[in-house]
Amino acid sequence: MRINSCMRWRAFALVSLGVNIVLAAVWVSMPRSGGESPAAAPAGQAFAATTRTNLAIRRMLFSWQEIESQDYPTYIANLREIGCPEQTIRDIIIADVNALYARRRATELVTPEQQWWRTEPDTNVVLAAAEKAHSLDTERRALLTRLLGGSWETGDMLNLPRPSRPGIVLDGPVLGSLPADTRQAIQNISATSDERLQAYIESKRAEGKPVDPVELARLRQQTRDELARALSPGALEEYLLRYSQEANNLREAFGQLQYFSPTPDEFRAVFRATDTLDQRIQLLADSTDPASVQERRSLEQQRDTAIRTAVGPKRYEEYQLLHDPLYRQAVATAQEAGTPEAARTLYQINLAAAETEDSIQTNLDMTASQRAIEAKQLELDQLRANALATGQQLPAQFPPLPPNPVRRYTVRPGDNAAVIGMIYGVPESAIRAANPGVDFSRIQPGASIRIPQNAMPPAIAPVTAPAGRP
């Protein structure tokens, strides 16, 4: 049945072709109306024939590729050849040159936005980016002056692009190489996201109600879904590392630690490890039921474990220590003295001093005057210990203090006679002499020992903490 049908269609096609050939032959053999006398033809036909013979046929269709050229002078000449107005030529060239240099800015400049792992912008990067931007702009202006003359800027009618709002920075090897339509789509998504967030916040203010962090998290997730449809996974991650709320929170957390300074690989690894957990934690922000509270605690523990895995045990230990203000103070003192390796020893000194100060202030057996004397002595002892730990010169003489009660120290984990002597600025031998019944090789945390009053002479070399102390 299918074969017969095909044969019928083939026969019909051959007949149709034959008929068309016959009609074409008849049309060719007919006399042309242009050969008749105008007087013999009707008036309408004579006018049509006369008009037709006076037409000058010219090819008006052209491809834009025939006009464009890699060479700007040739490009301008081609535009003039097709009768393009000078103002239009100026606008086209200015827009094209501006687009060219916008692409160069996006791909050649290293801007602070590209260093998403830094809490504070690198001033050297800022200066270098400013110099490069100035150089490219000078080059752009010189090119336009050479092509259009010195008055090109006065006659600039378009000078595209002129966005109504600044938008976000899309530059660097990943975002700077996005196609123009994708870049515009991302700008639109970002602008719409900002409008949604602002509208929600303003509506809550108008209602006199607080902003719900869970709703904010949902709105941000909506933006992520829109971005994921427009960007490849790699470009999406680059965008999120720069502009997501989770990355901003991570930068702020590292900034509060002051001295952690993650590398790009560390920041990326931590972001990847914690991003999903952070989003889930945000969705439970206001939940108070026992199940949600337990789930949030579990997620926070998972987050902590994820950070440890991302940065490694050694860096994680530093990360944890930097959460203690006393350790940050120790790091600052060590760096200022030019001995960063002394930070751990200074931290032990700070811990001991804080504990001793607390015991002084809570000792009800001492008068206010005695507590003041002890506090002053502790301050001087801590200064002396810091100087010894950082290899600084000891003061020639400390101001005299009135006699004070016998000082005692509660041993902490990892302490020994050398460390305790360094904390109080006295020789190790003086610590041992003041505690003849104490075996310092077996001393346990929590033990109480006497601290002698005599100060360490400046000539005695400082004692360093034993290797391996935390």
Beta strands, then each sheet from edge to edge (+ up, - down):
strand 1: 407-410
strand 2: 448-451
sheet 1: 1+ 2-
end
